[in-house]
Amino acid sequence: MYCAHGEFMTRWHCHNDHWQPNFKYECAKYNVPDGSCSNHHTHYIDAGNKEILYMDRFDVNCPTGQAFRGWRGSGGWPNLRIDYTCCDISYHAPTQHPTFVPSPVPISDPTSQPVAEPSAAPTLPAPIACRKFAKADLVGTPKPGCAYFSDKDIGWSKAPDGESIRGAQFCTIDEMELDSNNEEFAPLVEKGISYMRVGRGVVIEYTTKDGKRGVYNGEEKDIVHSENDNIKAVVIKSTGVDSIPTKCRDM
């Protein structure tokens, strides 16, 4: 599925058309020049003799300044990955003259003068933790700097959407340690963690109840195949992330 030159893909959908998969997609044209494009690909998953599952677990992200033009599945038996194309979206140069009706002020509430004692360095946003109880809040790719956990393998396509879960979202711009002393993480340890998902820049180092250690970065097999219900503590490490959500409703 690829859009034409000067267009970008805004949505796509796969449905059953008389027992055959049929992909429908939409393209939109924006007021940007048709710039250069680059090709990218995701990691492989084992797709041999299986349904098309876990499509949301492919990490498809265009570089900054580029937008999504199209994608295809590729690989050799039994491996599957996504090859995709991103294209520049540089805006047209500004006009030579001011707009006819400019805004009255640059910002709504500017300070009258610089602060007397500015900080020596920017203040990093504080880590955030949010409990979640719905599958819809935890599927899909987390925001950069964030990690999702659940006591149910909600990434499985047949998991009921209305199923009651114990879940939580955590975001940090640096490092965050979680164990049974954390009030949002403790219920997951008690019930058993069966699902983890990470956003861009995040790696999870975990420790199991029997003392084993491991690393999850979103590309290995799901923990339901290895450490299901057996994790007691994690360290969320975030690198190369400029900002994270500051409120639960933004996650």
C-alpha positions as a Markdown table, in Angstrom:
| # | Residue | x | y | z |
|---|---|---|---|---|
| 1 | Met | 0.0 | 0.0 | 0.0 |
| 2 | Tyr | 1.7 | 3.2 | -1.2 |
| 3 | Cys | 0.3 | 6.7 | -1.8 |
| 4 | Ala | 1.2 | 8.7 | -4.9 |
| 5 | His | 3.9 | 11.4 | -5.0 |
| 6 | Gly | 2.9 | 14.4 | -2.9 |
| 7 | Glu | 0.5 | 12.3 | -0.8 |
| 8 | Phe | 0.7 | 10.7 | 2.6 |
| 9 | Met | -1.2 | 7.8 | 4.1 |
| 10 | Thr | -3.7 | 8.9 | 6.8 |
| 11 | Arg | -5.3 | 5.5 | 7.7 |
| 12 | Trp | -5.6 | 1.9 | 6.5 |
| 13 | His | -7.9 | -1.0 | 7.4 |
| 14 | Cys | -7.8 | -4.8 | 6.7 |
| 15 | His | -11.1 | -6.7 | 6.5 |
| 16 | Asn | -12.3 | -10.1 | 5.4 |
| 17 | Asp | -13.6 | -10.0 | 1.8 |
| 18 | His | -15.1 | -13.4 | 1.1 |
| 19 | Trp | -12.3 | -15.1 | 3.2 |
| 20 | Gln | -9.6 | -13.1 | 1.5 |
| 21 | Pro | -7.7 | -10.2 | 3.2 |
| 22 | Asn | -8.6 | -6.9 | 1.6 |
| 23 | Phe | -6.6 | -3.8 | 2.5 |
| 24 | Lys | -8.2 | -0.4 | 2.1 |
| 25 | Tyr | -6.2 | 2.8 | 2.7 |
| 26 | Glu | -6.6 | 6.6 | 2.4 |
| 27 | Cys | -4.2 | 9.2 | 1.2 |
| 28 | Ala | -4.2 | 12.9 | 1.6 |
| 29 | Lys | -2.3 | 15.7 | -0.1 |
| 30 | Tyr | -0.9 | 18.6 | 1.9 |
| 31 | Asn | 0.6 | 21.9 | 1.0 |
| 32 | Val | 4.2 | 20.8 | 1.2 |
| 33 | Pro | 6.8 | 20.3 | -1.5 |
| 34 | Asp | 7.3 | 16.7 | -2.7 |
| 35 | Gly | 10.7 | 16.1 | -1.1 |
| 36 | Ser | 13.1 | 13.2 | -0.9 |
| 37 | Cys | 12.0 | 9.8 | 0.6 |
| 38 | Ser | 13.8 | 7.2 | 2.6 |
| 39 | Asn | 13.1 | 3.5 | 3.2 |
| 40 | His | 13.0 | 1.7 | 6.6 |
| 41 | His | 12.0 | -1.6 | 8.1 |
| 42 | Thr | 11.0 | -3.1 | 11.4 |
| 43 | His | 12.3 | -6.2 | 13.3 |
| 44 | Tyr | 11.1 | -9.7 | 12.2 |
| 45 | Ile | 8.5 | -11.8 | 14.0 |
| 46 | Asp | 7.8 | -15.5 | 13.6 |
| 47 | Ala | 4.7 | -15.7 | 11.4 |
| 48 | Gly | 4.8 | -19.3 | 10.3 |
| 49 | Asn | 1.4 | -21.0 | 10.2 |
| 50 | Lys | -0.1 | -18.3 | 12.3 |
| 51 | Glu | -2.8 | -15.7 | 12.0 |
| 52 | Ile | -1.7 | -12.1 | 11.3 |
| 53 | Leu | -1.3 | -11.1 | 14.9 |
| 54 | Tyr | 0.4 | -8.4 | 16.9 |
| 55 | Met | 0.4 | -5.8 | 14.0 |
| 56 | Asp | 0.4 | -3.1 | 16.7 |
| 57 | Arg | 3.7 | -4.4 | 18.0 |
| 58 | Phe | 5.6 | -3.5 | 14.9 |
| 59 | Asp | 7.4 | -0.2 | 15.7 |
| 60 | Val | 6.8 | 1.9 | 12.5 |
| 61 | Asn | 8.1 | 5.4 | 13.0 |
| 62 | Cys | 9.2 | 8.0 | 10.5 |
| 63 | Pro | 12.2 | 10.2 | 11.3 |
| 64 | Thr | 11.6 | 13.8 | 12.4 |
| 65 | Gly | 10.6 | 16.0 | 9.5 |
| 66 | Gln | 9.2 | 13.0 | 7.4 |
| 67 | Ala | 5.7 | 11.5 | 7.1 |
| 68 | Phe | 4.3 | 8.1 | 6.2 |
| 69 | Arg | 3.8 | 7.3 | 2.5 |
| 70 | Gly | 3.2 | 3.5 | 2.4 |
| 71 | Trp | 4.2 | 0.0 | 3.5 |
| 72 | Arg | 4.5 | -3.6 | 2.6 |
| 73 | Gly | 5.1 | -6.9 | 4.4 |
| 74 | Ser | 8.3 | -8.7 | 3.5 |
| 75 | Gly | 10.5 | -11.6 | 4.7 |
| 76 | Gly | 11.3 | -15.2 | 4.1 |
| 77 | Trp | 9.5 | -18.2 | 5.7 |
| 78 | Pro | 8.6 | -18.0 | 8.6 |
| 79 | Asn | 9.7 | -14.5 | 9.3 |
| 80 | Leu | 7.7 | -11.3 | 8.7 |
| 81 | Arg | 8.6 | -7.6 | 8.9 |
| 82 | Ile | 7.2 | -4.3 | 7.7 |
| 83 | Asp | 9.1 | -2.3 | 5.0 |
| 84 | Tyr | 7.9 | 1.3 | 4.9 |
| 85 | Thr | 8.6 | 4.6 | 3.2 |
| 86 | Cys | 8.8 | 8.1 | 4.7 |
| 87 | Cys | 9.1 | 11.3 | 2.8 |
| 88 | Asp | 10.1 | 14.9 | 3.7 |
| 89 | Ile | 7.4 | 17.3 | 4.7 |
| 90 | Ser | 9.3 | 20.6 | 4.7 |
| 91 | Tyr | 6.9 | 23.5 | 4.6 |
| 92 | His | 6.9 | 26.1 | 1.9 |
| 93 | Ala | 9.1 | 29.2 | 2.6 |
| 94 | Pro | 7.3 | 32.0 | 4.4 |
| 95 | Thr | 5.8 | 34.9 | 2.6 |
| 96 | Gln | 7.9 | 38.0 | 2.0 |
| 97 | His | 5.4 | 40.3 | 3.7 |
| 98 | Pro | 3.6 | 40.1 | 7.1 |
| 99 | Thr | 0.1 | 38.6 | 7.1 |
| 100 | Phe | -2.8 | 40.9 | 6.7 |
| 101 | Val | -4.1 | 40.3 | 10.3 |
| 102 | Pro | -1.3 | 39.4 | 12.6 |
| 103 | Ser | -1.9 | 38.0 | 16.1 |
| 104 | Pro | -2.0 | 40.8 | 18.8 |
| 105 | Val | 0.8 | 39.3 | 21.0 |
| 106 | Pro | 3.3 | 36.4 | 20.6 |
| 107 | Ile | 2.0 | 34.6 | 23.7 |
| 108 | Ser | -1.0 | 35.0 | 26.0 |
| 109 | Asp | 0.8 | 35.9 | 29.2 |
| 110 | Pro | 4.4 | 37.0 | 28.7 |
| 111 | Thr | 6.6 | 38.1 | 31.7 |
| 112 | Ser | 7.4 | 41.8 | 31.9 |
| 113 | Gln | 11.1 | 41.2 | 32.3 |
| 114 | Pro | 13.6 | 38.2 | 32.6 |
| 115 | Val | 13.5 | 36.4 | 35.9 |
| 116 | Ala | 16.2 | 37.5 | 38.4 |
| 117 | Glu | 17.7 | 34.1 | 39.0 |
| 118 | Pro | 17.3 | 31.7 | 36.0 |
| 119 | Ser | 18.1 | 28.1 | 36.5 |
| 120 | Ala | 21.5 | 26.9 | 35.3 |
| 121 | Ala | 20.0 | 24.0 | 33.3 |
| 122 | Pro | 16.5 | 23.0 | 32.3 |
| 123 | Thr | 14.4 | 21.1 | 34.8 |
| 124 | Leu | 13.7 | 17.5 | 33.7 |
| 125 | Pro | 10.0 | 16.5 | 33.8 |
| 126 | Ala | 9.2 | 14.2 | 36.8 |
| 127 | Pro | 8.4 | 10.5 | 36.1 |
| 128 | Ile | 4.7 | 9.7 | 35.9 |
| 129 | Ala | 2.7 | 6.6 | 36.9 |
| 130 | Cys | -0.9 | 5.9 | 36.0 |
| 131 | Arg | -3.1 | 2.9 | 36.7 |
| 132 | Lys | -5.2 | 1.7 | 33.8 |
| 133 | Phe | -8.1 | -0.8 | 33.7 |
| 134 | Ala | -9.1 | -1.0 | 30.0 |
| 135 | Lys | -7.4 | -2.8 | 27.1 |
| 136 | Ala | -7.8 | 0.2 | 24.8 |
| 137 | Asp | -5.5 | 2.3 | 27.0 |
| 138 | Leu | -2.6 | -0.2 | 26.7 |
| 139 | Val | -2.6 | -1.6 | 23.2 |
| 140 | Gly | -0.6 | 0.1 | 20.5 |
| 141 | Thr | 2.7 | 1.8 | 20.6 |
| 142 | Pro | 3.4 | 3.8 | 23.9 |
| 143 | Lys | 4.6 | 7.4 | 23.7 |
| 144 | Pro | 8.4 | 8.0 | 23.7 |
| 145 | Gly | 9.9 | 7.5 | 27.2 |
| 146 | Cys | 6.9 | 5.3 | 28.3 |
| 147 | Ala | 6.3 | 1.7 | 29.2 |
| 148 | Tyr | 3.0 | -0.3 | 29.6 |
| 149 | Phe | 2.3 | -3.3 | 31.8 |
| 150 | Ser | -0.7 | -5.6 | 32.3 |
| 151 | Asp | -1.6 | -8.8 | 34.1 |
| 152 | Lys | -3.3 | -10.1 | 30.9 |
| 153 | Asp | -1.8 | -10.7 | 27.5 |
| 154 | Ile | -3.9 | -7.9 | 25.9 |
| 155 | Gly | -1.7 | -7.9 | 22.8 |
| 156 | Trp | -3.3 | -11.1 | 21.7 |
| 157 | Ser | -5.8 | -10.3 | 19.0 |
| 158 | Lys | -8.5 | -12.5 | 20.5 |
| 159 | Ala | -8.4 | -10.9 | 24.0 |
| 160 | Pro | -11.8 | -9.4 | 24.7 |
| 161 | Asp | -11.9 | -5.6 | 24.5 |
| 162 | Gly | -14.1 | -5.3 | 27.5 |
| 163 | Glu | -12.0 | -7.7 | 29.7 |
| 164 | Ser | -11.2 | -6.4 | 33.1 |
| 165 | Ile | -7.4 | -5.9 | 33.6 |
| 166 | Arg | -4.9 | -4.6 | 36.0 |
| 167 | Gly | -2.6 | -2.3 | 34.1 |
| 168 | Ala | -0.3 | 0.7 | 34.5 |
| 169 | Gln | 1.6 | 3.2 | 32.4 |
| 170 | Phe | 5.0 | 4.7 | 33.4 |
| 171 | Cys | 7.0 | 7.4 | 31.7 |
| 172 | Thr | 10.5 | 8.8 | 32.5 |
| 173 | Ile | 13.0 | 10.9 | 30.7 |
| 174 | Asp | 15.9 | 9.2 | 32.6 |
| 175 | Glu | 15.5 | 6.1 | 34.8 |
| 176 | Met | 12.7 | 4.6 | 36.9 |
| 177 | Glu | 12.9 | 1.6 | 39.3 |
| 178 | Leu | 9.7 | -0.3 | 40.1 |
| 179 | Asp | 9.0 | -3.1 | 42.5 |
| 180 | Ser | 6.3 | -4.2 | 45.1 |
| 181 | Asn | 7.0 | -1.0 | 47.1 |
| 182 | Asn | 5.5 | 1.1 | 44.2 |
| 183 | Glu | 1.7 | 1.5 | 44.7 |
| 184 | Glu | 0.9 | 1.4 | 40.9 |
| 185 | Phe | 3.3 | -1.5 | 40.2 |
| 186 | Ala | 2.6 | -3.7 | 43.3 |
| 187 | Pro | -0.8 | -5.0 | 42.1 |
| 188 | Leu | 0.8 | -6.2 | 38.9 |
| 189 | Val | 3.5 | -8.1 | 40.8 |
| 190 | Glu | 0.8 | -9.7 | 43.0 |
| 191 | Lys | -1.4 | -10.7 | 40.1 |
| 192 | Gly | 1.5 | -11.5 | 37.7 |
| 193 | Ile | 2.8 | -9.5 | 34.7 |
| 194 | Ser | 1.9 | -11.0 | 31.3 |
| 195 | Tyr | 2.3 | -8.0 | 29.0 |
| 196 | Met | 5.0 | -5.4 | 28.5 |
| 197 | Arg | 5.2 | -2.7 | 25.8 |
| 198 | Val | 7.8 | 0.1 | 25.3 |
| 199 | Gly | 7.8 | 3.3 | 23.4 |
| 200 | Arg | 10.7 | 4.8 | 21.5 |
| 201 | Gly | 14.0 | 5.2 | 23.5 |
| 202 | Val | 12.9 | 2.8 | 26.3 |
| 203 | Val | 14.6 | -0.5 | 27.5 |
| 204 | Ile | 13.2 | -2.5 | 30.4 |
| 205 | Glu | 15.6 | -4.4 | 32.7 |
| 206 | Tyr | 13.6 | -7.0 | 34.7 |
| 207 | Thr | 14.2 | -9.4 | 37.6 |
| 208 | Thr | 12.1 | -12.5 | 38.1 |
| 209 | Lys | 10.9 | -13.9 | 41.4 |
| 210 | Asp | 13.4 | -16.7 | 41.1 |
| 211 | Gly | 16.3 | -14.3 | 40.6 |
| 212 | Lys | 16.8 | -14.4 | 36.8 |
| 213 | Arg | 17.5 | -11.1 | 35.0 |
| 214 | Gly | 16.6 | -10.1 | 31.5 |
| 215 | Val | 16.2 | -7.2 | 29.1 |
| 216 | Tyr | 13.1 | -6.3 | 27.0 |
| 217 | Asn | 13.3 | -3.6 | 24.3 |
| 218 | Gly | 10.2 | -4.4 | 22.3 |
| 219 | Glu | 11.9 | -6.6 | 19.7 |
| 220 | Glu | 12.3 | -9.9 | 21.6 |
| 221 | Lys | 9.5 | -12.5 | 22.0 |
| 222 | Asp | 6.7 | -11.4 | 24.3 |
| 223 | Ile | 7.2 | -12.3 | 28.0 |
| 224 | Val | 4.1 | -14.5 | 27.9 |
| 225 | His | 6.5 | -17.0 | 26.1 |
| 226 | Ser | 9.3 | -16.7 | 28.7 |
| 227 | Glu | 8.7 | -14.8 | 32.0 |
| 228 | Asn | 4.9 | -14.9 | 32.2 |
| 229 | Asp | 3.6 | -13.9 | 35.7 |
| 230 | Asn | 7.1 | -14.2 | 37.1 |
| 231 | Ile | 8.5 | -10.7 | 37.2 |
| 232 | Lys | 9.0 | -9.0 | 40.5 |
| 233 | Ala | 10.9 | -5.7 | 39.7 |
| 234 | Val | 11.9 | -3.6 | 36.7 |
| 235 | Val | 14.1 | -0.7 | 35.8 |
| 236 | Ile | 12.8 | 1.5 | 33.0 |
| 237 | Lys | 15.6 | 3.3 | 31.2 |
| 238 | Ser | 14.9 | 6.0 | 28.7 |
| 239 | Thr | 17.5 | 7.6 | 26.4 |
| 240 | Gly | 17.2 | 10.2 | 23.6 |
| 241 | Val | 13.7 | 11.4 | 24.7 |
| 242 | Asp | 13.1 | 15.1 | 24.9 |
| 243 | Ser | 9.8 | 15.1 | 26.6 |
| 244 | Ile | 7.2 | 12.8 | 28.3 |
| 245 | Pro | 3.5 | 13.2 | 29.3 |
| 246 | Thr | 3.0 | 15.1 | 32.5 |
| 247 | Lys | -0.6 | 14.1 | 33.2 |
| 248 | Cys | -2.3 | 10.7 | 33.0 |
| 249 | Arg | -5.0 | 11.9 | 30.6 |
| 250 | Asp | -2.3 | 12.7 | 28.1 |
| 251 | Met | -0.9 | 9.2 | 27.9 |
